[in-house]
Structure formats: C-alpha cells, structure tokens
Amino acid sequence: MLLLATQALPQMREYAHPNLGRLLTPRHFPRLAETLADGWPVCVDNDCFNGYDPEAISRLFAKLLPVPSELARMRKACPFMWEMPGELIAADGTVLERFWLSPPPDELPAIPPNLLWVAVPDVVRCACGAKEHCPKEHRGERCGPRGDAQATLERFALWHTWISHLPLAFVLQDGSEEPGMIPWDAAGLTAVFVGGSDEFKLGPEAARLIREARRRGLYAHMGRVNSAKRIQYAKSIGCTSIDGTGWTTWRRANLPRGLHAAEHARERPVHWQTSLPL
Ligand SMILES: [Zn+2]
C-alpha cells in the first residue's frame, strides 16, 4: 500500500521507499513535471477539506496534462452522444441519408502511468452546521467534517466533462452508501477516495464500497490516516493508498514509521480499533 505524502521533490528523494508516493494539492505542487518524470506515484487531492478554491484547483489540473479541446473532452465524457447514428430526413419523411457521427479523434493526451488519480472536487460541511468544514482557528467543540454525498455528486457532475481527460477519483462521503450516489460508470473513473466523517470512514458502509470499487478494478484511497493501526485497517479493507499530515509533521521520526507500516500491512480483515483479526 502507498503512503502519499504532501512534500517537495527533495524530501521524496531523501525518504525514497517503494511504498512512498506524492500527494499534490492546489496549494503545493512545485516541480510537478519533474516528480512525474522521476517515476514517483503521483496523486492529486483537491483540498476541499480545507475550503473549496476552484481557481486554484483549475490551475493545478491545467499543469498536470495539456488541456485537450472542449470537443475532445466532451466526447470522452459523453461517449453515448457519438454512438447514435444520424439520419437526414426529407419533409415527406423519407430517409435521404444515414450516417454515423464521426468517432472521437485521437487527441487526448496520454496519461503518465505513474499519475494514478485526481480527486474531483467534493463537498465537506461541518458538524456545527457551517456550509464548509470550519478552518482550524475557528473550530469549536461541535465542529467536525461531515461529507455531503448529494452535493458531492452534483459537484462531480459539474466538473466531469471539463476534466474527463484526467484519471478521476470520486470522493466517498457520509451518504454515498445510498443507491445511485456513486457515478460508477463515469468515463475516466479510476479511483474512489474515502473522505467524510471518521464514523463513515471506519464504518461497514465504506468498507463495502471499497470492496465494490476494487472489484471494478479501481484504486481505493483513504484520507487522514495518521496511525499505524489505521494504516493496517485501511489495508485490511482493500485500500491501495492512504495519506495523513502526521507522517510529514515530524518527518524524520514519523515518515519511516509510516512507510514501514504501509509496507507490512496485510490485506486481512481486522477490527479498526483493536487490530485483532476478525
Ligand atoms: Zn464548524
């Protein structure tokens, strides 16, 4: 399992490890092209947990890959629109000509194999009732992240056509377990990213959705995983990567410990609290 760290390229090289990957964010992506060329697994978070900034997100997306034409992205996002034959019909109803709409031109940029996924912007609200997850300095006792699955699905639909050339990760939230709340068939869907509240992340519904994602050949990522115990739990339910700010806060002490845990975690069911096999 990969431990994705938000850190610069020199730190990536210093702590080189087969289980280490880089997590870019709209606020931190220096030497992006060099990181990809170096061969590091690269994933992209949207930082919506800390506040939705569509401009910053767009700047990062544009840096990742050359942006193809609108038509090419539309064709990728909505292939069904080009699968219907057209007919030229005269006023009396006779069919003058039958034709197929032209197939999509091959003008989408190739995705580097080590660019694994890009988290499509999602919606995180606060348990206190605020529209967005409250920033650290304003956090009160009742505050805590609460994913909004319906709003996340709507935000995914809003972005999907424009970024359909990227490998996309859909963010699972509190409520994503309800029928029809995950765009499984969206073109370009490559991963699921488990966000939302701790109760959701560590609950049986998230575990079931991760199993379903893996069965469909998608990556599964769990955000905000800051202990070896949680790393083992994430691995046990089938996650392919995790991230957590704790591993880079006291990097020298924590990052090697996290990488060791990521390397030795086993995909066997364990209880999330006791780590005992189930
Ligand atoms: Zn709050």
py3Dmol code that shows the C-alpha trace and the ligand (Angstrom):
import py3Dmol

protein = """\
ATOM      1  CA  MET A   1       0.000   0.000   0.000  1.00  0.00           C
ATOM      2  CA  LEU A   2       1.197   3.520  -0.809  1.00  0.00           C
ATOM      3  CA  LEU A   3       1.681   6.236   1.762  1.00  0.00           C
ATOM      4  CA  LEU A   4       1.086   9.507  -0.089  1.00  0.00           C
ATOM      5  CA  ALA A   5       2.994  12.458   1.339  1.00  0.00           C
ATOM      6  CA  THR A   6       2.491  16.126   0.558  1.00  0.00           C
ATOM      7  CA  GLN A   7       6.120  17.111   0.374  1.00  0.00           C
ATOM      8  CA  ALA A   8       8.585  18.569  -2.112  1.00  0.00           C
ATOM      9  CA  LEU A   9      10.740  16.566  -4.502  1.00  0.00           C
ATOM     10  CA  PRO A  10      13.995  16.753  -2.417  1.00  0.00           C
ATOM     11  CA  GLN A  11      12.135  15.130   0.529  1.00  0.00           C
ATOM     12  CA  MET A  12      10.716  12.490  -1.777  1.00  0.00           C
ATOM     13  CA  ARG A  13      14.236  11.601  -2.828  1.00  0.00           C
ATOM     14  CA  GLU A  14      15.591  11.706   0.717  1.00  0.00           C
ATOM     15  CA  TYR A  15      12.945   9.287   2.002  1.00  0.00           C
ATOM     16  CA  ALA A  16      12.803   7.128  -1.139  1.00  0.00           C
ATOM     17  CA  HIS A  17      10.839   3.944  -0.480  1.00  0.00           C
ATOM     18  CA  PRO A  18       8.809   1.580  -2.696  1.00  0.00           C
ATOM     19  CA  ASN A  19       5.668   2.461  -0.690  1.00  0.00           C
ATOM     20  CA  LEU A  20       6.109   6.235  -0.941  1.00  0.00           C
ATOM     21  CA  GLY A  21       4.065   8.406  -3.315  1.00  0.00           C
ATOM     22  CA  ARG A  22       3.491  12.143  -3.620  1.00  0.00           C
ATOM     23  CA  LEU A  23       0.125  13.786  -2.960  1.00  0.00           C
ATOM     24  CA  LEU A  24      -0.150  17.115  -4.746  1.00  0.00           C
ATOM     25  CA  THR A  25      -2.631  19.745  -3.602  1.00  0.00           C
ATOM     26  CA  PRO A  26      -3.742  23.019  -5.208  1.00  0.00           C
ATOM     27  CA  ARG A  27      -1.533  24.750  -2.634  1.00  0.00           C
ATOM     28  CA  HIS A  28       1.525  22.546  -3.061  1.00  0.00           C
ATOM     29  CA  PHE A  29       2.744  21.230  -6.397  1.00  0.00           C
ATOM     30  CA  PRO A  30       6.260  22.570  -7.073  1.00  0.00           C
ATOM     31  CA  ARG A  31       8.328  20.642  -9.668  1.00  0.00           C
ATOM     32  CA  LEU A  32       5.299  18.634 -10.708  1.00  0.00           C
ATOM     33  CA  ALA A  33       6.657  17.617 -14.139  1.00  0.00           C
ATOM     34  CA  GLU A  34       9.977  16.565 -12.628  1.00  0.00           C
ATOM     35  CA  THR A  35       8.188  14.471  -9.991  1.00  0.00           C
ATOM     36  CA  LEU A  36       6.304  12.622 -12.717  1.00  0.00           C
ATOM     37  CA  ALA A  37       9.467  12.201 -14.806  1.00  0.00           C
ATOM     38  CA  ASP A  38      11.261  10.829 -11.720  1.00  0.00           C
ATOM     39  CA  GLY A  39       8.726   7.997 -11.668  1.00  0.00           C
ATOM     40  CA  TRP A  40       7.100   8.648  -8.264  1.00  0.00           C
ATOM     41  CA  PRO A  41       3.496   7.553  -7.931  1.00  0.00           C
ATOM     42  CA  VAL A  42       1.601  10.866  -8.062  1.00  0.00           C
ATOM     43  CA  CYS A  43      -1.939  11.513  -6.861  1.00  0.00           C
ATOM     44  CA  VAL A  44      -3.834  14.768  -6.543  1.00  0.00           C
ATOM     45  CA  ASP A  45      -6.008  15.931  -3.658  1.00  0.00           C
ATOM     46  CA  ASN A  46      -8.427  18.831  -4.195  1.00  0.00           C
ATOM     47  CA  ASP A  47      -8.049  20.363  -0.706  1.00  0.00           C
ATOM     48  CA  CYS A  48     -11.826  20.834  -0.410  1.00  0.00           C
ATOM     49  CA  PHE A  49     -11.432  19.637   3.188  1.00  0.00           C
ATOM     50  CA  ASN A  50      -9.739  22.976   3.890  1.00  0.00           C
ATOM     51  CA  GLY A  51     -12.002  25.079   1.660  1.00  0.00           C
ATOM     52  CA  TYR A  52     -13.160  24.916  -1.968  1.00  0.00           C
ATOM     53  CA  ASP A  53     -10.976  27.019  -4.268  1.00  0.00           C
ATOM     54  CA  PRO A  54     -11.995  26.217  -7.874  1.00  0.00           C
ATOM     55  CA  GLU A  55      -9.444  28.626  -9.342  1.00  0.00           C
ATOM     56  CA  ALA A  56      -6.503  27.036  -7.559  1.00  0.00           C
ATOM     57  CA  ILE A  57      -7.818  23.569  -8.434  1.00  0.00           C
ATOM     58  CA  SER A  58      -8.113  24.517 -12.122  1.00  0.00           C
ATOM     59  CA  ARG A  59      -4.556  25.870 -12.166  1.00  0.00           C
ATOM     60  CA  LEU A  60      -3.224  22.571 -10.835  1.00  0.00           C
ATOM     61  CA  PHE A  61      -5.324  20.478 -13.247  1.00  0.00           C
ATOM     62  CA  ALA A  62      -4.047  22.556 -16.191  1.00  0.00           C
ATOM     63  CA  LYS A  63      -0.462  21.917 -15.071  1.00  0.00           C
ATOM     64  CA  LEU A  64      -0.932  18.144 -14.907  1.00  0.00           C
ATOM     65  CA  LEU A  65      -1.580  17.443 -18.581  1.00  0.00           C
ATOM     66  CA  PRO A  66      -2.059  19.530 -21.718  1.00  0.00           C
ATOM     67  CA  VAL A  67      -5.741  20.516 -21.806  1.00  0.00           C
ATOM     68  CA  PRO A  68      -7.444  18.995 -24.870  1.00  0.00           C
ATOM     69  CA  SER A  69     -10.150  20.776 -26.864  1.00  0.00           C
ATOM     70  CA  GLU A  70     -13.641  21.109 -25.421  1.00  0.00           C
ATOM     71  CA  LEU A  71     -14.965  18.765 -28.094  1.00  0.00           C
ATOM     72  CA  ALA A  72     -12.409  16.077 -27.255  1.00  0.00           C
ATOM     73  CA  ARG A  73     -13.254  16.284 -23.550  1.00  0.00           C
ATOM     74  CA  MET A  74     -16.967  16.197 -24.284  1.00  0.00           C
ATOM     75  CA  ARG A  75     -16.522  13.116 -26.459  1.00  0.00           C
ATOM     76  CA  LYS A  76     -14.573  11.401 -23.695  1.00  0.00           C
ATOM     77  CA  ALA A  77     -17.116  12.356 -21.019  1.00  0.00           C
ATOM     78  CA  CYS A  78     -20.243  11.521 -23.041  1.00  0.00           C
ATOM     79  CA  PRO A  79     -19.341   8.709 -25.479  1.00  0.00           C
ATOM     80  CA  PHE A  80     -23.024   7.765 -25.809  1.00  0.00           C
ATOM     81  CA  MET A  81     -23.651  11.005 -27.719  1.00  0.00           C
ATOM     82  CA  TRP A  82     -21.461   9.691 -30.524  1.00  0.00           C
ATOM     83  CA  GLU A  83     -22.797   6.181 -30.569  1.00  0.00           C
ATOM     84  CA  MET A  84     -26.112   7.103 -32.183  1.00  0.00           C
ATOM     85  CA  PRO A  85     -26.495   7.031 -35.952  1.00  0.00           C
ATOM     86  CA  GLY A  86     -27.854  10.169 -37.563  1.00  0.00           C
ATOM     87  CA  GLU A  87     -30.460  10.409 -40.340  1.00  0.00           C
ATOM     88  CA  LEU A  88     -31.147  13.114 -42.871  1.00  0.00           C
ATOM     89  CA  ILE A  89     -34.918  13.083 -43.374  1.00  0.00           C
ATOM     90  CA  ALA A  90     -36.854  14.839 -46.124  1.00  0.00           C
ATOM     91  CA  ALA A  91     -40.075  16.795 -45.471  1.00  0.00           C
ATOM     92  CA  ASP A  92     -42.205  13.825 -46.594  1.00  0.00           C
ATOM     93  CA  GLY A  93     -40.481  11.532 -44.109  1.00  0.00           C
ATOM     94  CA  THR A  94     -38.218   9.596 -46.484  1.00  0.00           C
ATOM     95  CA  VAL A  95     -34.728   8.950 -45.201  1.00  0.00           C
ATOM     96  CA  LEU A  96     -32.294  10.634 -47.592  1.00  0.00           C
ATOM     97  CA  GLU A  97     -29.098   9.608 -45.880  1.00  0.00           C
ATOM     98  CA  ARG A  98     -27.936   7.549 -42.921  1.00  0.00           C
ATOM     99  CA  PHE A  99     -24.638   8.361 -41.296  1.00  0.00           C
ATOM    100  CA  TRP A 100     -22.650   7.789 -38.160  1.00  0.00           C
ATOM    101  CA  LEU A 101     -21.319  10.729 -36.242  1.00  0.00           C
ATOM    102  CA  SER A 102     -17.562  10.750 -36.592  1.00  0.00           C
ATOM    103  CA  PRO A 103     -15.666   8.752 -33.971  1.00  0.00           C
ATOM    104  CA  PRO A 104     -13.612  10.668 -31.398  1.00  0.00           C
ATOM    105  CA  PRO A 105     -10.294  11.854 -32.786  1.00  0.00           C
ATOM    106  CA  ASP A 106      -7.224  10.566 -31.015  1.00  0.00           C
ATOM    107  CA  GLU A 107      -6.246  13.868 -29.485  1.00  0.00           C
ATOM    108  CA  LEU A 108      -6.385  13.198 -25.776  1.00  0.00           C
ATOM    109  CA  PRO A 109      -3.018  13.443 -24.020  1.00  0.00           C
ATOM    110  CA  ALA A 110      -1.514  10.165 -22.810  1.00  0.00           C
ATOM    111  CA  ILE A 111      -1.756   9.782 -19.035  1.00  0.00           C
ATOM    112  CA  PRO A 112       1.653   9.027 -17.480  1.00  0.00           C
ATOM    113  CA  PRO A 113       1.402   5.572 -15.875  1.00  0.00           C
ATOM    114  CA  ASN A 114       2.544   6.944 -12.501  1.00  0.00           C
ATOM    115  CA  LEU A 115      -0.204   9.620 -12.412  1.00  0.00           C
ATOM    116  CA  LEU A 116      -2.690   7.443 -10.541  1.00  0.00           C
ATOM    117  CA  TRP A 117      -5.688   9.650  -9.826  1.00  0.00           C
ATOM    118  CA  VAL A 118      -7.020  13.151  -9.340  1.00  0.00           C
ATOM    119  CA  ALA A 119      -9.691  13.738  -6.684  1.00  0.00           C
ATOM    120  CA  VAL A 120     -12.656  15.518  -8.266  1.00  0.00           C
ATOM    121  CA  PRO A 121     -13.817  18.442  -6.073  1.00  0.00           C
ATOM    122  CA  ASP A 122     -16.193  17.307  -3.318  1.00  0.00           C
ATOM    123  CA  VAL A 123     -18.278  18.946  -0.609  1.00  0.00           C
ATOM    124  CA  VAL A 124     -17.354  18.744   3.072  1.00  0.00           C
ATOM    125  CA  ARG A 125     -19.600  20.504   5.570  1.00  0.00           C
ATOM    126  CA  CYS A 126     -19.158  20.972   9.308  1.00  0.00           C
ATOM    127  CA  ALA A 127     -20.997  19.164  12.094  1.00  0.00           C
ATOM    128  CA  CYS A 128     -21.705  22.605  13.653  1.00  0.00           C
ATOM    129  CA  GLY A 129     -23.932  23.391  10.642  1.00  0.00           C
ATOM    130  CA  ALA A 130     -21.481  25.575   8.695  1.00  0.00           C
ATOM    131  CA  LYS A 131     -21.577  25.184   4.889  1.00  0.00           C
ATOM    132  CA  GLU A 132     -17.881  24.247   4.782  1.00  0.00           C
ATOM    133  CA  HIS A 133     -15.640  22.416   7.222  1.00  0.00           C
ATOM    134  CA  CYS A 134     -14.561  25.127   9.705  1.00  0.00           C
ATOM    135  CA  PRO A 135     -10.888  26.188   9.487  1.00  0.00           C
ATOM    136  CA  LYS A 136      -8.691  25.150  12.401  1.00  0.00           C
ATOM    137  CA  GLU A 137      -8.638  28.587  14.030  1.00  0.00           C
ATOM    138  CA  HIS A 138     -12.465  28.724  14.175  1.00  0.00           C
ATOM    139  CA  ARG A 139     -13.109  25.144  15.183  1.00  0.00           C
ATOM    140  CA  GLY A 140     -15.384  24.705  18.210  1.00  0.00           C
ATOM    141  CA  GLU A 141     -16.422  21.677  20.224  1.00  0.00           C
ATOM    142  CA  ARG A 142     -19.236  20.714  17.855  1.00  0.00           C
ATOM    143  CA  CYS A 143     -17.108  21.048  14.721  1.00  0.00           C
ATOM    144  CA  GLY A 144     -16.026  18.087  12.646  1.00  0.00           C
ATOM    145  CA  PRO A 145     -16.014  17.126   8.983  1.00  0.00           C
ATOM    146  CA  ARG A 146     -19.337  15.878   7.544  1.00  0.00           C
ATOM    147  CA  GLY A 147     -19.285  14.829   3.930  1.00  0.00           C
ATOM    148  CA  ASP A 148     -22.303  15.795   1.835  1.00  0.00           C
ATOM    149  CA  ALA A 149     -22.810  12.934  -0.625  1.00  0.00           C
ATOM    150  CA  GLN A 150     -25.590  14.584  -2.650  1.00  0.00           C
ATOM    151  CA  ALA A 151     -23.709  17.860  -3.084  1.00  0.00           C
ATOM    152  CA  THR A 152     -20.520  15.896  -3.891  1.00  0.00           C
ATOM    153  CA  LEU A 153     -22.304  14.002  -6.661  1.00  0.00           C
ATOM    154  CA  GLU A 154     -23.578  17.303  -8.086  1.00  0.00           C
ATOM    155  CA  ARG A 155     -20.115  18.868  -7.927  1.00  0.00           C
ATOM    156  CA  PHE A 156     -18.655  15.795  -9.652  1.00  0.00           C
ATOM    157  CA  ALA A 157     -21.180  16.174 -12.492  1.00  0.00           C
ATOM    158  CA  LEU A 158     -20.300  19.856 -12.811  1.00  0.00           C
ATOM    159  CA  TRP A 159     -16.574  19.153 -13.202  1.00  0.00           C
ATOM    160  CA  HIS A 160     -16.670  15.835 -15.018  1.00  0.00           C
ATOM    161  CA  THR A 161     -16.842  16.956 -18.666  1.00  0.00           C
ATOM    162  CA  TRP A 162     -14.063  19.532 -18.243  1.00  0.00           C
ATOM    163  CA  ILE A 163     -11.580  17.138 -16.645  1.00  0.00           C
ATOM    164  CA  SER A 164     -12.609  13.870 -18.289  1.00  0.00           C
ATOM    165  CA  HIS A 165      -9.101  13.549 -19.814  1.00  0.00           C
ATOM    166  CA  LEU A 166      -7.661  13.023 -16.299  1.00  0.00           C
ATOM    167  CA  PRO A 167      -7.769   9.794 -14.248  1.00  0.00           C
ATOM    168  CA  LEU A 168     -10.557  10.654 -11.813  1.00  0.00           C
ATOM    169  CA  ALA A 169     -11.213   9.755  -8.188  1.00  0.00           C
ATOM    170  CA  PHE A 170     -14.715  10.143  -6.768  1.00  0.00           C
ATOM    171  CA  VAL A 171     -14.835  11.147  -3.096  1.00  0.00           C
ATOM    172  CA  LEU A 172     -16.994   8.862  -0.946  1.00  0.00           C
ATOM    173  CA  GLN A 173     -18.814  10.707   1.829  1.00  0.00           C
ATOM    174  CA  ASP A 174     -21.369  10.199   4.535  1.00  0.00           C
ATOM    175  CA  GLY A 175     -24.399   9.137   2.476  1.00  0.00           C
ATOM    176  CA  SER A 176     -22.544   7.677  -0.540  1.00  0.00           C
ATOM    177  CA  GLU A 177     -23.780   4.231   0.535  1.00  0.00           C
ATOM    178  CA  GLU A 178     -27.313   5.105  -0.614  1.00  0.00           C
ATOM    179  CA  PRO A 179     -28.286   3.683  -4.026  1.00  0.00           C
ATOM    180  CA  GLY A 180     -27.265   5.778  -7.026  1.00  0.00           C
ATOM    181  CA  MET A 181     -24.876   8.038  -5.133  1.00  0.00           C
ATOM    182  CA  ILE A 182     -21.664   6.912  -6.873  1.00  0.00           C
ATOM    183  CA  PRO A 183     -21.047   7.594 -10.595  1.00  0.00           C
ATOM    184  CA  TRP A 184     -19.568   4.124 -11.203  1.00  0.00           C
ATOM    185  CA  ASP A 185     -19.942   4.406 -14.978  1.00  0.00           C
ATOM    186  CA  ALA A 186     -18.471   7.894 -15.426  1.00  0.00           C
ATOM    187  CA  ALA A 187     -15.828   7.933 -18.175  1.00  0.00           C
ATOM    188  CA  GLY A 188     -12.334   8.179 -16.719  1.00  0.00           C
ATOM    189  CA  LEU A 189     -13.263   6.993 -13.224  1.00  0.00           C
ATOM    190  CA  THR A 190     -10.084   5.403 -11.852  1.00  0.00           C
ATOM    191  CA  ALA A 191     -10.391   5.532  -8.074  1.00  0.00           C
ATOM    192  CA  VAL A 192     -12.521   6.189  -5.042  1.00  0.00           C
ATOM    193  CA  PHE A 193     -11.252   8.406  -2.233  1.00  0.00           C
ATOM    194  CA  VAL A 194     -12.756   7.772   1.202  1.00  0.00           C
ATOM    195  CA  GLY A 195     -13.471  11.098   2.881  1.00  0.00           C
ATOM    196  CA  GLY A 196     -16.243  12.235   5.194  1.00  0.00           C
ATOM    197  CA  SER A 197     -16.535  11.773   8.946  1.00  0.00           C
ATOM    198  CA  ASP A 198     -14.495   9.246  10.934  1.00  0.00           C
ATOM    199  CA  GLU A 199     -17.665   7.246  11.649  1.00  0.00           C
ATOM    200  CA  PHE A 200     -18.249   6.860   7.926  1.00  0.00           C
ATOM    201  CA  LYS A 201     -14.614   6.158   7.047  1.00  0.00           C
ATOM    202  CA  LEU A 202     -14.231   3.447   9.663  1.00  0.00           C
ATOM    203  CA  GLY A 203     -17.727   2.020   9.291  1.00  0.00           C
ATOM    204  CA  PRO A 204     -19.015  -1.016   7.412  1.00  0.00           C
ATOM    205  CA  GLU A 205     -20.519   1.018   4.526  1.00  0.00           C
ATOM    206  CA  ALA A 206     -17.160   2.487   3.489  1.00  0.00           C
ATOM    207  CA  ALA A 207     -15.597  -0.989   3.672  1.00  0.00           C
ATOM    208  CA  ARG A 208     -18.348  -2.365   1.424  1.00  0.00           C
ATOM    209  CA  LEU A 209     -17.930   0.478  -1.119  1.00  0.00           C
ATOM    210  CA  ILE A 210     -14.151  -0.065  -1.213  1.00  0.00           C
ATOM    211  CA  ARG A 211     -14.681  -3.761  -1.920  1.00  0.00           C
ATOM    212  CA  GLU A 212     -17.043  -2.805  -4.739  1.00  0.00           C
ATOM    213  CA  ALA A 213     -14.518  -0.306  -6.138  1.00  0.00           C
ATOM    214  CA  ARG A 214     -11.722  -2.881  -6.092  1.00  0.00           C
ATOM    215  CA  ARG A 215     -13.973  -5.445  -7.748  1.00  0.00           C
ATOM    216  CA  ARG A 216     -14.425  -2.909 -10.557  1.00  0.00           C
ATOM    217  CA  GLY A 217     -10.655  -2.513 -10.902  1.00  0.00           C
ATOM    218  CA  LEU A 218     -10.452   0.925  -9.294  1.00  0.00           C
ATOM    219  CA  TYR A 219      -7.890   2.232  -6.811  1.00  0.00           C
ATOM    220  CA  ALA A 220      -9.157   2.999  -3.305  1.00  0.00           C
ATOM    221  CA  HIS A 221      -7.651   5.722  -1.146  1.00  0.00           C
ATOM    222  CA  MET A 222      -8.336   6.667   2.467  1.00  0.00           C
ATOM    223  CA  GLY A 223      -7.620  10.233   3.572  1.00  0.00           C
ATOM    224  CA  ARG A 224      -6.456  11.416   7.011  1.00  0.00           C
ATOM    225  CA  VAL A 225      -4.875   8.181   8.213  1.00  0.00           C
ATOM    226  CA  ASN A 226      -2.413   9.091  10.944  1.00  0.00           C
ATOM    227  CA  SER A 227      -1.556   5.953  12.897  1.00  0.00           C
ATOM    228  CA  ALA A 228      -0.029   2.572  12.138  1.00  0.00           C
ATOM    229  CA  LYS A 229      -3.245   0.982  13.417  1.00  0.00           C
ATOM    230  CA  ARG A 230      -5.342   2.900  10.894  1.00  0.00           C
ATOM    231  CA  ILE A 231      -2.884   2.015   8.120  1.00  0.00           C
ATOM    232  CA  GLN A 232      -3.405  -1.658   8.925  1.00  0.00           C
ATOM    233  CA  TYR A 233      -7.172  -1.126   8.986  1.00  0.00           C
ATOM    234  CA  ALA A 234      -7.158   0.695   5.620  1.00  0.00           C
ATOM    235  CA  LYS A 235      -5.141  -2.127   4.086  1.00  0.00           C
ATOM    236  CA  SER A 236      -7.403  -4.772   5.616  1.00  0.00           C
ATOM    237  CA  ILE A 237     -10.470  -3.371   3.842  1.00  0.00           C
ATOM    238  CA  GLY A 238      -8.677  -3.171   0.490  1.00  0.00           C
ATOM    239  CA  CYS A 239      -7.299   0.382   0.279  1.00  0.00           C
ATOM    240  CA  THR A 240      -4.414   0.840  -2.159  1.00  0.00           C
ATOM    241  CA  SER A 241      -3.161   4.104  -0.606  1.00  0.00           C
ATOM    242  CA  ILE A 242      -3.517   6.429   2.386  1.00  0.00           C
ATOM    243  CA  ASP A 243      -2.417   9.911   3.363  1.00  0.00           C
ATOM    244  CA  GLY A 244      -2.109  11.762   6.653  1.00  0.00           C
ATOM    245  CA  THR A 245      -0.422  15.016   7.608  1.00  0.00           C
ATOM    246  CA  GLY A 246       1.074  13.417  10.732  1.00  0.00           C
ATOM    247  CA  TRP A 247       3.658  11.471   8.743  1.00  0.00           C
ATOM    248  CA  THR A 248       5.318  14.652   7.472  1.00  0.00           C
ATOM    249  CA  THR A 249       4.799  16.878  10.510  1.00  0.00           C
ATOM    250  CA  TRP A 250       7.705  15.282  12.398  1.00  0.00           C
ATOM    251  CA  ARG A 251       9.092  13.796   9.228  1.00  0.00           C
ATOM    252  CA  ARG A 252      12.351  12.335  10.485  1.00  0.00           C
ATOM    253  CA  ALA A 253      10.625  10.382  13.255  1.00  0.00           C
ATOM    254  CA  ASN A 254       7.268   9.633  11.653  1.00  0.00           C
ATOM    255  CA  LEU A 255       7.678   9.098   7.939  1.00  0.00           C
ATOM    256  CA  PRO A 256       9.930   5.993   8.166  1.00  0.00           C
ATOM    257  CA  ARG A 257       7.491   4.550  10.734  1.00  0.00           C
ATOM    258  CA  GLY A 258       4.528   5.159   8.430  1.00  0.00           C
ATOM    259  CA  LEU A 259       6.328   3.670   5.440  1.00  0.00           C
ATOM    260  CA  HIS A 260       7.210   0.603   7.484  1.00  0.00           C
ATOM    261  CA  ALA A 261       3.559   0.212   8.469  1.00  0.00           C
ATOM    262  CA  ALA A 262       2.416   0.677   4.851  1.00  0.00           C
ATOM    263  CA  GLU A 263       4.903  -1.920   3.665  1.00  0.00           C
ATOM    264  CA  HIS A 264       3.987  -4.543   6.249  1.00  0.00           C
ATOM    265  CA  ALA A 265       0.210  -4.037   6.414  1.00  0.00           C
ATOM    266  CA  ARG A 266      -1.636  -7.148   5.300  1.00  0.00           C
ATOM    267  CA  GLU A 267      -4.927  -7.444   3.493  1.00  0.00           C
ATOM    268  CA  ARG A 268      -6.748  -9.451   6.116  1.00  0.00           C
ATOM    269  CA  PRO A 269      -9.826  -8.248   7.954  1.00  0.00           C
ATOM    270  CA  VAL A 270      -9.022  -6.674  11.328  1.00  0.00           C
ATOM    271  CA  HIS A 271     -11.072  -4.704  13.815  1.00  0.00           C
ATOM    272  CA  TRP A 272     -10.443  -0.968  13.290  1.00  0.00           C
ATOM    273  CA  GLN A 273      -9.787  -0.343  16.989  1.00  0.00           C
ATOM    274  CA  THR A 274      -8.015  -3.422  18.317  1.00  0.00           C
ATOM    275  CA  SER A 275      -6.261  -4.511  15.080  1.00  0.00           C
ATOM    276  CA  LEU A 276      -7.254  -8.074  16.006  1.00  0.00           C
ATOM    277  CA  PRO A 277      -8.063 -10.367  13.091  1.00  0.00           C
ATOM    278  CA  LEU A 278     -11.802 -10.832  12.548  1.00  0.00           C
TER     279      LEU A 278
END
"""
ligand_1 = """\
1
ZN
Zn -17.794 24.076 12.455
"""
view = py3Dmol.view(width=600, height=400)
view.addModel(protein, "pdb")
view.setStyle({"model": 0}, {"cartoon": {"style": "trace"}})
view.addModel(ligand_1, "xyz")
view.setStyle({"model": 1}, {"stick": {}})
view.zoomTo()
view.show()
